[in-house]
């Protein structure tokens, strides 16, 4: 009980090697890419619900759609930032839209027409996002996982 803890010194200040490499430095590159991928997937899950409410057949995503987060991760910074903002904007459209559709459906009313309208908005916005992907020749060398 009478012992005192050793004095704290920030990494790299006491002449000792840092026992925790990377401590004190935040690196969000991979985390941001993962967040973008998760948001993209969640958007498509939400769109599937909208499609069901619209009475549409389930969409099978193309390779372009599935690979978009990875392609945009390796794109120029302006493309990446614009895509991330676009995904956030599309999420902001889908969330209240789905809430409204589910409320209409829960009341027993026909949600098919408004669901179809939201579905079309989703597809138009997604097409704009997919257009941000650079042509394949502009990507440069691929990083290994």
Phi and psi in radians as a Rosetta constraint file:
Dihedral C 1 N 2 CA 2 C 2 CIRCULARHARMONIC -1.505 0.35
Dihedral N 2 CA 2 C 2 N 3 CIRCULARHARMONIC 0.065 0.35
Dihedral C 2 N 3 CA 3 C 3 CIRCULARHARMONIC -1.488 0.35
Dihedral N 3 CA 3 C 3 N 4 CIRCULARHARMONIC 2.563 0.35
Dihedral C 3 N 4 CA 4 C 4 CIRCULARHARMONIC -1.842 0.35
Dihedral N 4 CA 4 C 4 N 5 CIRCULARHARMONIC 2.548 0.35
Dihedral C 4 N 5 CA 5 C 5 CIRCULARHARMONIC -1.204 0.35
Dihedral N 5 CA 5 C 5 N 6 CIRCULARHARMONIC 2.686 0.35
Dihedral C 5 N 6 CA 6 C 6 CIRCULARHARMONIC -1.115 0.35
Dihedral N 6 CA 6 C 6 N 7 CIRCULARHARMONIC 2.626 0.35
Dihedral C 6 N 7 CA 7 C 7 CIRCULARHARMONIC -1.113 0.35
Dihedral N 7 CA 7 C 7 N 8 CIRCULARHARMONIC 2.493 0.35
Dihedral C 7 N 8 CA 8 C 8 CIRCULARHARMONIC -1.548 0.35
Dihedral N 8 CA 8 C 8 N 9 CIRCULARHARMONIC 2.296 0.35
Dihedral C 8 N 9 CA 9 C 9 CIRCULARHARMONIC -2.302 0.35
Dihedral N 9 CA 9 C 9 N 10 CIRCULARHARMONIC 2.376 0.35
Dihedral C 9 N 10 CA 10 C 10 CIRCULARHARMONIC -0.992 0.35
Dihedral N 10 CA 10 C 10 N 11 CIRCULARHARMONIC 2.652 0.35
Dihedral C 10 N 11 CA 11 C 11 CIRCULARHARMONIC -0.955 0.35
Dihedral N 11 CA 11 C 11 N 12 CIRCULARHARMONIC 2.370 0.35
Dihedral C 11 N 12 CA 12 C 12 CIRCULARHARMONIC 1.473 0.35
Dihedral N 12 CA 12 C 12 N 13 CIRCULARHARMONIC 0.017 0.35
Dihedral C 12 N 13 CA 13 C 13 CIRCULARHARMONIC -1.692 0.35
Dihedral N 13 CA 13 C 13 N 14 CIRCULARHARMONIC -0.410 0.35
Dihedral C 13 N 14 CA 14 C 14 CIRCULARHARMONIC -1.676 0.35
Dihedral N 14 CA 14 C 14 N 15 CIRCULARHARMONIC 0.156 0.35
Dihedral C 14 N 15 CA 15 C 15 CIRCULARHARMONIC 1.460 0.35
Dihedral N 15 CA 15 C 15 N 16 CIRCULARHARMONIC -0.099 0.35
Dihedral C 15 N 16 CA 16 C 16 CIRCULARHARMONIC -1.574 0.35
Dihedral N 16 CA 16 C 16 N 17 CIRCULARHARMONIC 2.716 0.35
Dihedral C 16 N 17 CA 17 C 17 CIRCULARHARMONIC -1.197 0.35
Dihedral N 17 CA 17 C 17 N 18 CIRCULARHARMONIC 2.549 0.35
Dihedral C 17 N 18 CA 18 C 18 CIRCULARHARMONIC -1.204 0.35
Dihedral N 18 CA 18 C 18 N 19 CIRCULARHARMONIC 2.090 0.35
Dihedral C 18 N 19 CA 19 C 19 CIRCULARHARMONIC -1.261 0.35
Dihedral N 19 CA 19 C 19 N 20 CIRCULARHARMONIC -0.252 0.35
Dihedral C 19 N 20 CA 20 C 20 CIRCULARHARMONIC -2.139 0.35
Dihedral N 20 CA 20 C 20 N 21 CIRCULARHARMONIC 1.505 0.35
Dihedral C 20 N 21 CA 21 C 21 CIRCULARHARMONIC -0.953 0.35
Dihedral N 21 CA 21 C 21 N 22 CIRCULARHARMONIC 2.346 0.35
Dihedral C 21 N 22 CA 22 C 22 CIRCULARHARMONIC 1.521 0.35
Dihedral N 22 CA 22 C 22 N 23 CIRCULARHARMONIC -0.118 0.35
Dihedral C 22 N 23 CA 23 C 23 CIRCULARHARMONIC -1.114 0.35
Dihedral N 23 CA 23 C 23 N 24 CIRCULARHARMONIC 2.406 0.35
Dihedral C 23 N 24 CA 24 C 24 CIRCULARHARMONIC 1.548 0.35
Dihedral N 24 CA 24 C 24 N 25 CIRCULARHARMONIC -0.140 0.35
Dihedral C 24 N 25 CA 25 C 25 CIRCULARHARMONIC -2.066 0.35
Dihedral N 25 CA 25 C 25 N 26 CIRCULARHARMONIC 2.223 0.35
Dihedral C 25 N 26 CA 26 C 26 CIRCULARHARMONIC -1.638 0.35
Dihedral N 26 CA 26 C 26 N 27 CIRCULARHARMONIC 2.295 0.35
Dihedral C 26 N 27 CA 27 C 27 CIRCULARHARMONIC -2.218 0.35
Dihedral N 27 CA 27 C 27 N 28 CIRCULARHARMONIC 1.970 0.35
Dihedral C 27 N 28 CA 28 C 28 CIRCULARHARMONIC -1.875 0.35
Dihedral N 28 CA 28 C 28 N 29 CIRCULARHARMONIC 0.136 0.35
Dihedral C 28 N 29 CA 29 C 29 CIRCULARHARMONIC -0.973 0.35
Dihedral N 29 CA 29 C 29 N 30 CIRCULARHARMONIC -1.026 0.35
Dihedral C 29 N 30 CA 30 C 30 CIRCULARHARMONIC -1.213 0.35
Dihedral N 30 CA 30 C 30 N 31 CIRCULARHARMONIC -0.662 0.35
Dihedral C 30 N 31 CA 31 C 31 CIRCULARHARMONIC -1.122 0.35
Dihedral N 31 CA 31 C 31 N 32 CIRCULARHARMONIC -0.712 0.35
Dihedral C 31 N 32 CA 32 C 32 CIRCULARHARMONIC -1.131 0.35
Dihedral N 32 CA 32 C 32 N 33 CIRCULARHARMONIC -0.702 0.35
Dihedral C 32 N 33 CA 33 C 33 CIRCULARHARMONIC -1.112 0.35
Dihedral N 33 CA 33 C 33 N 34 CIRCULARHARMONIC -0.717 0.35
Dihedral C 33 N 34 CA 34 C 34 CIRCULARHARMONIC -1.151 0.35
Dihedral N 34 CA 34 C 34 N 35 CIRCULARHARMONIC -0.702 0.35
Dihedral C 34 N 35 CA 35 C 35 CIRCULARHARMONIC -1.105 0.35
Dihedral N 35 CA 35 C 35 N 36 CIRCULARHARMONIC -0.726 0.35
Dihedral C 35 N 36 CA 36 C 36 CIRCULARHARMONIC -1.081 0.35
Dihedral N 36 CA 36 C 36 N 37 CIRCULARHARMONIC -0.766 0.35
Dihedral C 36 N 37 CA 37 C 37 CIRCULARHARMONIC -1.098 0.35
Dihedral N 37 CA 37 C 37 N 38 CIRCULARHARMONIC -0.741 0.35
Dihedral C 37 N 38 CA 38 C 38 CIRCULARHARMONIC -1.137 0.35
Dihedral N 38 CA 38 C 38 N 39 CIRCULARHARMONIC -0.732 0.35
Dihedral C 38 N 39 CA 39 C 39 CIRCULARHARMONIC -1.124 0.35
Dihedral N 39 CA 39 C 39 N 40 CIRCULARHARMONIC -0.722 0.35
Dihedral C 39 N 40 CA 40 C 40 CIRCULARHARMONIC -1.078 0.35
Dihedral N 40 CA 40 C 40 N 41 CIRCULARHARMONIC -0.776 0.35
Dihedral C 40 N 41 CA 41 C 41 CIRCULARHARMONIC -1.136 0.35
Dihedral N 41 CA 41 C 41 N 42 CIRCULARHARMONIC -0.753 0.35
Dihedral C 41 N 42 CA 42 C 42 CIRCULARHARMONIC -1.097 0.35
Dihedral N 42 CA 42 C 42 N 43 CIRCULARHARMONIC -0.669 0.35
Dihedral C 42 N 43 CA 43 C 43 CIRCULARHARMONIC -1.054 0.35
Dihedral N 43 CA 43 C 43 N 44 CIRCULARHARMONIC -0.727 0.35
Dihedral C 43 N 44 CA 44 C 44 CIRCULARHARMONIC -1.255 0.35
Dihedral N 44 CA 44 C 44 N 45 CIRCULARHARMONIC -0.548 0.35
Dihedral C 44 N 45 CA 45 C 45 CIRCULARHARMONIC -1.132 0.35
Dihedral N 45 CA 45 C 45 N 46 CIRCULARHARMONIC -0.746 0.35
Dihedral C 45 N 46 CA 46 C 46 CIRCULARHARMONIC -1.120 0.35
Dihedral N 46 CA 46 C 46 N 47 CIRCULARHARMONIC -0.728 0.35
Dihedral C 46 N 47 CA 47 C 47 CIRCULARHARMONIC -1.102 0.35
Dihedral N 47 CA 47 C 47 N 48 CIRCULARHARMONIC -0.574 0.35
Dihedral C 47 N 48 CA 48 C 48 CIRCULARHARMONIC -1.120 0.35
Dihedral N 48 CA 48 C 48 N 49 CIRCULARHARMONIC -0.685 0.35
Dihedral C 48 N 49 CA 49 C 49 CIRCULARHARMONIC -1.127 0.35
Dihedral N 49 CA 49 C 49 N 50 CIRCULARHARMONIC -0.768 0.35
Dihedral C 49 N 50 CA 50 C 50 CIRCULARHARMONIC -1.067 0.35
Dihedral N 50 CA 50 C 50 N 51 CIRCULARHARMONIC -0.744 0.35
Dihedral C 50 N 51 CA 51 C 51 CIRCULARHARMONIC -1.063 0.35
Dihedral N 51 CA 51 C 51 N 52 CIRCULARHARMONIC -0.703 0.35
Dihedral C 51 N 52 CA 52 C 52 CIRCULARHARMONIC -1.107 0.35
Dihedral N 52 CA 52 C 52 N 53 CIRCULARHARMONIC -0.755 0.35
Dihedral C 52 N 53 CA 53 C 53 CIRCULARHARMONIC -1.161 0.35
Dihedral N 53 CA 53 C 53 N 54 CIRCULARHARMONIC -0.472 0.35
Dihedral C 53 N 54 CA 54 C 54 CIRCULARHARMONIC -1.457 0.35
Dihedral N 54 CA 54 C 54 N 55 CIRCULARHARMONIC -0.113 0.35
Dihedral C 54 N 55 CA 55 C 55 CIRCULARHARMONIC 1.375 0.35
Dihedral N 55 CA 55 C 55 N 56 CIRCULARHARMONIC 0.414 0.35
Dihedral C 55 N 56 CA 56 C 56 CIRCULARHARMONIC -1.643 0.35
Dihedral N 56 CA 56 C 56 N 57 CIRCULARHARMONIC 2.758 0.35
Dihedral C 56 N 57 CA 57 C 57 CIRCULARHARMONIC -1.266 0.35
Dihedral N 57 CA 57 C 57 N 58 CIRCULARHARMONIC 2.605 0.35
Dihedral C 57 N 58 CA 58 C 58 CIRCULARHARMONIC -1.092 0.35
Dihedral N 58 CA 58 C 58 N 59 CIRCULARHARMONIC 2.347 0.35
Dihedral C 58 N 59 CA 59 C 59 CIRCULARHARMONIC -1.433 0.35
Dihedral N 59 CA 59 C 59 N 60 CIRCULARHARMONIC 2.382 0.35
Dihedral C 59 N 60 CA 60 C 60 CIRCULARHARMONIC -1.760 0.35
Dihedral N 60 CA 60 C 60 N 61 CIRCULARHARMONIC 1.933 0.35
Dihedral C 60 N 61 CA 61 C 61 CIRCULARHARMONIC -1.135 0.35
Dihedral N 61 CA 61 C 61 N 62 CIRCULARHARMONIC 2.436 0.35
Dihedral C 61 N 62 CA 62 C 62 CIRCULARHARMONIC -1.321 0.35
Dihedral N 62 CA 62 C 62 N 63 CIRCULARHARMONIC 2.964 0.35
Dihedral C 62 N 63 CA 63 C 63 CIRCULARHARMONIC -1.072 0.35
Dihedral N 63 CA 63 C 63 N 64 CIRCULARHARMONIC -0.638 0.35
Dihedral C 63 N 64 CA 64 C 64 CIRCULARHARMONIC -1.045 0.35
Dihedral N 64 CA 64 C 64 N 65 CIRCULARHARMONIC -0.730 0.35
Dihedral C 64 N 65 CA 65 C 65 CIRCULARHARMONIC -1.242 0.35
Dihedral N 65 CA 65 C 65 N 66 CIRCULARHARMONIC -0.813 0.35
Dihedral C 65 N 66 CA 66 C 66 CIRCULARHARMONIC -1.092 0.35
Dihedral N 66 CA 66 C 66 N 67 CIRCULARHARMONIC -0.665 0.35
Dihedral C 66 N 67 CA 67 C 67 CIRCULARHARMONIC -1.573 0.35
Dihedral N 67 CA 67 C 67 N 68 CIRCULARHARMONIC -0.046 0.35
Dihedral C 67 N 68 CA 68 C 68 CIRCULARHARMONIC -0.921 0.35
Dihedral N 68 CA 68 C 68 N 69 CIRCULARHARMONIC -0.843 0.35
Dihedral C 68 N 69 CA 69 C 69 CIRCULARHARMONIC -1.024 0.35
Dihedral N 69 CA 69 C 69 N 70 CIRCULARHARMONIC -0.686 0.35
Dihedral C 69 N 70 CA 70 C 70 CIRCULARHARMONIC -1.228 0.35
Dihedral N 70 CA 70 C 70 N 71 CIRCULARHARMONIC -0.685 0.35
Dihedral C 70 N 71 CA 71 C 71 CIRCULARHARMONIC -1.163 0.35
Dihedral N 71 CA 71 C 71 N 72 CIRCULARHARMONIC -0.766 0.35
Dihedral C 71 N 72 CA 72 C 72 CIRCULARHARMONIC -1.249 0.35
Dihedral N 72 CA 72 C 72 N 73 CIRCULARHARMONIC -0.490 0.35
Dihedral C 72 N 73 CA 73 C 73 CIRCULARHARMONIC -1.049 0.35
Dihedral N 73 CA 73 C 73 N 74 CIRCULARHARMONIC -0.638 0.35
Dihedral C 73 N 74 CA 74 C 74 CIRCULARHARMONIC -1.634 0.35
Dihedral N 74 CA 74 C 74 N 75 CIRCULARHARMONIC 0.069 0.35
Dihedral C 74 N 75 CA 75 C 75 CIRCULARHARMONIC -1.461 0.35
Dihedral N 75 CA 75 C 75 N 76 CIRCULARHARMONIC 3.037 0.35
Dihedral C 75 N 76 CA 76 C 76 CIRCULARHARMONIC -1.011 0.35
Dihedral N 76 CA 76 C 76 N 77 CIRCULARHARMONIC 2.654 0.35
Dihedral C 76 N 77 CA 77 C 77 CIRCULARHARMONIC -0.971 0.35
Dihedral N 77 CA 77 C 77 N 78 CIRCULARHARMONIC -0.720 0.35
Dihedral C 77 N 78 CA 78 C 78 CIRCULARHARMONIC -1.124 0.35
Dihedral N 78 CA 78 C 78 N 79 CIRCULARHARMONIC -0.643 0.35
Dihedral C 78 N 79 CA 79 C 79 CIRCULARHARMONIC -1.163 0.35
Dihedral N 79 CA 79 C 79 N 80 CIRCULARHARMONIC -0.763 0.35
Dihedral C 79 N 80 CA 80 C 80 CIRCULARHARMONIC -1.084 0.35
Dihedral N 80 CA 80 C 80 N 81 CIRCULARHARMONIC -0.825 0.35
Dihedral C 80 N 81 CA 81 C 81 CIRCULARHARMONIC -1.130 0.35
Dihedral N 81 CA 81 C 81 N 82 CIRCULARHARMONIC -0.728 0.35
Dihedral C 81 N 82 CA 82 C 82 CIRCULARHARMONIC -1.129 0.35
Dihedral N 82 CA 82 C 82 N 83 CIRCULARHARMONIC -0.714 0.35
Dihedral C 82 N 83 CA 83 C 83 CIRCULARHARMONIC -1.123 0.35
Dihedral N 83 CA 83 C 83 N 84 CIRCULARHARMONIC -0.763 0.35
Dihedral C 83 N 84 CA 84 C 84 CIRCULARHARMONIC -1.088 0.35
Dihedral N 84 CA 84 C 84 N 85 CIRCULARHARMONIC -0.725 0.35
Dihedral C 84 N 85 CA 85 C 85 CIRCULARHARMONIC -1.152 0.35
Dihedral N 85 CA 85 C 85 N 86 CIRCULARHARMONIC -0.697 0.35
Dihedral C 85 N 86 CA 86 C 86 CIRCULARHARMONIC -1.119 0.35
Dihedral N 86 CA 86 C 86 N 87 CIRCULARHARMONIC -0.695 0.35
Dihedral C 86 N 87 CA 87 C 87 CIRCULARHARMONIC -1.126 0.35
Dihedral N 87 CA 87 C 87 N 88 CIRCULARHARMONIC -0.722 0.35
Dihedral C 87 N 88 CA 88 C 88 CIRCULARHARMONIC -1.110 0.35
Dihedral N 88 CA 88 C 88 N 89 CIRCULARHARMONIC -0.716 0.35
Dihedral C 88 N 89 CA 89 C 89 CIRCULARHARMONIC -1.118 0.35
Dihedral N 89 CA 89 C 89 N 90 CIRCULARHARMONIC -0.745 0.35
Dihedral C 89 N 90 CA 90 C 90 CIRCULARHARMONIC -1.138 0.35
Dihedral N 90 CA 90 C 90 N 91 CIRCULARHARMONIC -0.640 0.35
Dihedral C 90 N 91 CA 91 C 91 CIRCULARHARMONIC -1.094 0.35
Dihedral N 91 CA 91 C 91 N 92 CIRCULARHARMONIC -0.714 0.35
Dihedral C 91 N 92 CA 92 C 92 CIRCULARHARMONIC -1.139 0.35
Dihedral N 92 CA 92 C 92 N 93 CIRCULARHARMONIC -0.449 0.35
Dihedral C 92 N 93 CA 93 C 93 CIRCULARHARMONIC -1.409 0.35
Dihedral N 93 CA 93 C 93 N 94 CIRCULARHARMONIC -0.763 0.35
Dihedral C 93 N 94 CA 94 C 94 CIRCULARHARMONIC -1.236 0.35
Dihedral N 94 CA 94 C 94 N 95 CIRCULARHARMONIC -0.690 0.35
Dihedral C 94 N 95 CA 95 C 95 CIRCULARHARMONIC -1.006 0.35
Dihedral N 95 CA 95 C 95 N 96 CIRCULARHARMONIC -0.984 0.35
Dihedral C 95 N 96 CA 96 C 96 CIRCULARHARMONIC -1.212 0.35
Dihedral N 96 CA 96 C 96 N 97 CIRCULARHARMONIC -0.515 0.35
Dihedral C 96 N 97 CA 97 C 97 CIRCULARHARMONIC -1.096 0.35
Dihedral N 97 CA 97 C 97 N 98 CIRCULARHARMONIC -0.800 0.35
Dihedral C 97 N 98 CA 98 C 98 CIRCULARHARMONIC -1.170 0.35
Dihedral N 98 CA 98 C 98 N 99 CIRCULARHARMONIC -0.703 0.35
Dihedral C 98 N 99 CA 99 C 99 CIRCULARHARMONIC -1.027 0.35
Dihedral N 99 CA 99 C 99 N 100 CIRCULARHARMONIC -0.755 0.35
Dihedral C 99 N 100 CA 100 C 100 CIRCULARHARMONIC -1.145 0.35
Dihedral N 100 CA 100 C 100 N 101 CIRCULARHARMONIC -0.760 0.35
Dihedral C 100 N 101 CA 101 C 101 CIRCULARHARMONIC -1.088 0.35
Dihedral N 101 CA 101 C 101 N 102 CIRCULARHARMONIC -0.732 0.35
Dihedral C 101 N 102 CA 102 C 102 CIRCULARHARMONIC -1.168 0.35
Dihedral N 102 CA 102 C 102 N 103 CIRCULARHARMONIC -0.610 0.35
Dihedral C 102 N 103 CA 103 C 103 CIRCULARHARMONIC -1.163 0.35
Dihedral N 103 CA 103 C 103 N 104 CIRCULARHARMONIC -0.743 0.35
Dihedral C 103 N 104 CA 104 C 104 CIRCULARHARMONIC -1.080 0.35
Dihedral N 104 CA 104 C 104 N 105 CIRCULARHARMONIC -0.805 0.35
Dihedral C 104 N 105 CA 105 C 105 CIRCULARHARMONIC -1.104 0.35
Dihedral N 105 CA 105 C 105 N 106 CIRCULARHARMONIC -0.697 0.35
Dihedral C 105 N 106 CA 106 C 106 CIRCULARHARMONIC -1.135 0.35
Dihedral N 106 CA 106 C 106 N 107 CIRCULARHARMONIC -0.495 0.35
Dihedral C 106 N 107 CA 107 C 107 CIRCULARHARMONIC -1.437 0.35
Dihedral N 107 CA 107 C 107 N 108 CIRCULARHARMONIC -0.035 0.35
Dihedral C 107 N 108 CA 108 C 108 CIRCULARHARMONIC 1.508 0.35
Dihedral N 108 CA 108 C 108 N 109 CIRCULARHARMONIC 0.099 0.35
Dihedral C 108 N 109 CA 109 C 109 CIRCULARHARMONIC -1.451 0.35
Dihedral N 109 CA 109 C 109 N 110 CIRCULARHARMONIC 2.849 0.35
Dihedral C 109 N 110 CA 110 C 110 CIRCULARHARMONIC -1.410 0.35
Dihedral N 110 CA 110 C 110 N 111 CIRCULARHARMONIC 2.045 0.35
Dihedral C 110 N 111 CA 111 C 111 CIRCULARHARMONIC -1.755 0.35
Dihedral N 111 CA 111 C 111 N 112 CIRCULARHARMONIC 0.114 0.35
Dihedral C 111 N 112 CA 112 C 112 CIRCULARHARMONIC -1.081 0.35
Dihedral N 112 CA 112 C 112 N 113 CIRCULARHARMONIC -0.858 0.35
Dihedral C 112 N 113 CA 113 C 113 CIRCULARHARMONIC -1.124 0.35
Dihedral N 113 CA 113 C 113 N 114 CIRCULARHARMONIC -0.843 0.35
Dihedral C 113 N 114 CA 114 C 114 CIRCULARHARMONIC -1.167 0.35
Dihedral N 114 CA 114 C 114 N 115 CIRCULARHARMONIC -0.556 0.35
Dihedral C 114 N 115 CA 115 C 115 CIRCULARHARMONIC -1.147 0.35
Dihedral N 115 CA 115 C 115 N 116 CIRCULARHARMONIC -0.700 0.35
Dihedral C 115 N 116 CA 116 C 116 CIRCULARHARMONIC -1.126 0.35
Dihedral N 116 CA 116 C 116 N 117 CIRCULARHARMONIC -0.665 0.35
Dihedral C 116 N 117 CA 117 C 117 CIRCULARHARMONIC -1.116 0.35
Dihedral N 117 CA 117 C 117 N 118 CIRCULARHARMONIC -0.772 0.35
Dihedral C 117 N 118 CA 118 C 118 CIRCULARHARMONIC -1.150 0.35
Dihedral N 118 CA 118 C 118 N 119 CIRCULARHARMONIC -0.678 0.35
Dihedral C 118 N 119 CA 119 C 119 CIRCULARHARMONIC -1.010 0.35
Dihedral N 119 CA 119 C 119 N 120 CIRCULARHARMONIC -0.790 0.35
Dihedral C 119 N 120 CA 120 C 120 CIRCULARHARMONIC -1.150 0.35
Dihedral N 120 CA 120 C 120 N 121 CIRCULARHARMONIC -0.683 0.35
Dihedral C 120 N 121 CA 121 C 121 CIRCULARHARMONIC -1.096 0.35
Dihedral N 121 CA 121 C 121 N 122 CIRCULARHARMONIC -0.750 0.35
Dihedral C 121 N 122 CA 122 C 122 CIRCULARHARMONIC -1.031 0.35
Dihedral N 122 CA 122 C 122 N 123 CIRCULARHARMONIC -0.834 0.35
Dihedral C 122 N 123 CA 123 C 123 CIRCULARHARMONIC -1.117 0.35
Dihedral N 123 CA 123 C 123 N 124 CIRCULARHARMONIC -0.685 0.35
Dihedral C 123 N 124 CA 124 C 124 CIRCULARHARMONIC -1.139 0.35
Dihedral N 124 CA 124 C 124 N 125 CIRCULARHARMONIC -0.769 0.35
Dihedral C 124 N 125 CA 125 C 125 CIRCULARHARMONIC -1.171 0.35
Dihedral N 125 CA 125 C 125 N 126 CIRCULARHARMONIC -0.690 0.35
Dihedral C 125 N 126 CA 126 C 126 CIRCULARHARMONIC -1.129 0.35
Dihedral N 126 CA 126 C 126 N 127 CIRCULARHARMONIC -0.692 0.35
Dihedral C 126 N 127 CA 127 C 127 CIRCULARHARMONIC -1.059 0.35
Dihedral N 127 CA 127 C 127 N 128 CIRCULARHARMONIC -0.689 0.35
Dihedral C 127 N 128 CA 128 C 128 CIRCULARHARMONIC -1.130 0.35
Dihedral N 128 CA 128 C 128 N 129 CIRCULARHARMONIC -0.693 0.35
Dihedral C 128 N 129 CA 129 C 129 CIRCULARHARMONIC -1.155 0.35
Dihedral N 129 CA 129 C 129 N 130 CIRCULARHARMONIC -0.766 0.35
Dihedral C 129 N 130 CA 130 C 130 CIRCULARHARMONIC -1.088 0.35
Dihedral N 130 CA 130 C 130 N 131 CIRCULARHARMONIC -0.504 0.35
Dihedral C 130 N 131 CA 131 C 131 CIRCULARHARMONIC -1.192 0.35
Dihedral N 131 CA 131 C 131 N 132 CIRCULARHARMONIC -0.277 0.35
Dihedral C 131 N 132 CA 132 C 132 CIRCULARHARMONIC -1.299 0.35
Dihedral N 132 CA 132 C 132 N 133 CIRCULARHARMONIC -0.354 0.35
Dihedral C 132 N 133 CA 133 C 133 CIRCULARHARMONIC -1.106 0.35
Dihedral N 133 CA 133 C 133 N 134 CIRCULARHARMONIC 2.292 0.35
Dihedral C 133 N 134 CA 134 C 134 CIRCULARHARMONIC -1.238 0.35
Dihedral N 134 CA 134 C 134 N 135 CIRCULARHARMONIC 2.731 0.35
Dihedral C 134 N 135 CA 135 C 135 CIRCULARHARMONIC -0.988 0.35
Dihedral N 135 CA 135 C 135 N 136 CIRCULARHARMONIC 2.600 0.35
Dihedral C 135 N 136 CA 136 C 136 CIRCULARHARMONIC -0.939 0.35
Dihedral N 136 CA 136 C 136 N 137 CIRCULARHARMONIC -0.589 0.35
Dihedral C 136 N 137 CA 137 C 137 CIRCULARHARMONIC -1.227 0.35
Dihedral N 137 CA 137 C 137 N 138 CIRCULARHARMONIC -0.275 0.35
Dihedral C 137 N 138 CA 138 C 138 CIRCULARHARMONIC -1.618 0.35
Dihedral N 138 CA 138 C 138 N 139 CIRCULARHARMONIC -0.019 0.35
Dihedral C 138 N 139 CA 139 C 139 CIRCULARHARMONIC -1.328 0.35
Dihedral N 139 CA 139 C 139 N 140 CIRCULARHARMONIC -0.507 0.35
Dihedral C 139 N 140 CA 140 C 140 CIRCULARHARMONIC 1.382 0.35
Dihedral N 140 CA 140 C 140 N 141 CIRCULARHARMONIC -2.922 0.35
Dihedral C 140 N 141 CA 141 C 141 CIRCULARHARMONIC -1.199 0.35
Dihedral N 141 CA 141 C 141 N 142 CIRCULARHARMONIC 2.509 0.35
Dihedral C 141 N 142 CA 142 C 142 CIRCULARHARMONIC -1.402 0.35
Dihedral N 142 CA 142 C 142 N 143 CIRCULARHARMONIC 2.481 0.35
Dihedral C 142 N 143 CA 143 C 143 CIRCULARHARMONIC -1.464 0.35
Dihedral N 143 CA 143 C 143 N 144 CIRCULARHARMONIC 2.617 0.35
Dihedral C 143 N 144 CA 144 C 144 CIRCULARHARMONIC -1.459 0.35
Dihedral N 144 CA 144 C 144 N 145 CIRCULARHARMONIC 2.712 0.35
